[in-house]
């Protein structure tokens, strides 16, 4: 009932592309997927033993029915997009990132930074920062598709360019940045430390000369230096372009330095028994982060840095996806079924962040996880004896904690 109250708009928006019946199925499966992740063959059992079967009686969620629904709707990408588009129309910043899911039946071998050799699917997710942190879009292809090649497909499919895209190093190629600029897409992208455009020679880390300024981030100093200003001349004039018009910089590039990060990187290198000569060679780049942006909306280095650091939210999402929602689709052999499983997981993930955002707003992130809250909420139960419903409120402590976080979203316990 908590998820029912938090996700009323999700159910309503599902009805437009899929109709009343399918919307109820998807919403029920999304809630069950978050509360008690289970294989599809046990979905009907989880449904029958939950209050969902009272809210929406006779939902067809048997293994055969679920499989049939997944196949039919998994082909309806347009229907999925009609639902998805409700949730990124008002966003200002969008984070793109990818994660790899093992799939022996559908996946393909591809690059994996963790060194996993199993066939994989490449899942790209889009995550909004404002007006709230939430997953708003996904695209999944086989593991041999690179992150950077899928970026353009994602942006074209979304049809949205009035946002600032916050990407990782996988998207930092010059071709990607030029394509985004050409198509009016604003971005913040980190450059690789060995990028030829970054000159580390002016920096003196003993005197901190070569930097322009410093600001505080999470209690530690961050020094910065502008590598390139938007609109300045870049390179020497050529015979074909004597005024150097073609070489006018279309992006702002700033190098940041974090002494704490540098110390950690040196310690990690020592821990790996790296050669001293290797550490010395890499030393000028350790602790640095260089960001490129073509957005005129970023007011200065501090805002640029703070905005990029919001990428940590997407890392939390990837952990939630793999650890909370389970991996029961690795055996699916039908591409349409796999795509629809991802769509159901997307609904679960939306609900996950509805709960997470409430916990954060109440200032309880250090005390409770989403899993903790789900466990406490499960202890508030309702049981039917004959024709009467008996409420079991669990402990007053759990009810009090939940009420502090969710207020009126907590169902009223009747005597």
DADA-V455147 format. One record per run of one state. SS is the DSSP state (H for helix, E for strand, C for the rest). FROM is the first residue (numbers start at 1). LEN is the number of residues. If there is no record, write none. Layout:
SS&FROM&LEN / SS&FROM&LEN
This chain:
C&1&1 / H&2&5 / C&7&1 / H&8&28 / C&36&4 / H&40&9 / C&49&3 / H&52&4 / C&56&7 / H&63&12 / C&75&2 / H&77&11 / C&88&5 / E&93&10 / C&103&5 / E&108&1 / C&109&11 / E&120&9 / C&129&5 / E&134&9 / C&143&4 / H&147&12 / C&159&5 / E&164&4 / C&168&1 / H&169&3 / C&172&2 / H&174&9 / C&183&3 / E&186&6 / C&192&12 / E&204&1 / C&205&4 / E&209&1 / C&210&3 / E&213&5 / C&218&2 / E&220&9 / C&229&4 / E&233&1 / C&234&11 / H&245&3 / E&248&1 / C&249&3 / E&252&7 / H&259&13 / C&272&4 / H&276&10 / C&286&2 / E&288&6 / C&294&7 / H&301&9 / C&310&2 / H&312&12 / C&324&11 / H&335&27 / C&362&8 / H&370&9 / C&379&2 / E&381&5 / C&386&2 / E&388&5 / C&393&3 / H&396&14 / C&410&6
